[in-house]
Amino acid sequence: MSTVRYRYSAGPIQITKHHIDWENLPGSVEARLKAVTVDARFYMNPEYTVTGPADAPLEQFVKQARRVQVLWNKRLARVFGAGGRKRMVKKADPALRQLIGSGVMVLEGVPQNPKGWPDVQPHRHQAAGSR
């Protein structure tokens, strides 16, 4: 299991930064996933865990999850280079790809597709000829 570097909070949202196990990125997230309750609201990547109670504002939770997602992807790009980060994620087993790339978000026990997070607006195709 990963070692905690430090914890802090943003209102009711708890953020934990972990030491990164570069030899086993997906394994560090898997170990933390096994320790959470099924109906929890959380986001995890190899470096961070974000948790919040169900009654916390969803927008606030998602904002903190996005913030640590960006921090994690910047860290990966610094370590592997932007192209190296993309290649590493693409080479990963499809079942583990989300653990090391975008991270895993679960809201009230339901896993969220990274393209379906609450802050993602669906794309609307413009009707032909309209601008």
NORQUIZI-V518539 format. One record per helix or strand. SS is the DSSP state (hx for helix, st for strand). FROM is the first residue (numbers start at 1). LEN is the number of residues. If there is no record, write none. Layout:
# NORQUIZI-V518539
ss=SS from=FROM len=LEN
ss=SS from=FROM len=LEN
This chain:
# NORQUIZI-V518539
ss=st from=4 len=7
ss=st from=13 len=6
ss=hx from=25 len=9
ss=st from=41 len=4
ss=st from=48 len=5
ss=hx from=58 len=23
ss=hx from=82 len=10
ss=hx from=94 len=7
ss=st from=104 len=4
ss=st from=110 len=3
ss=hx from=114 len=3
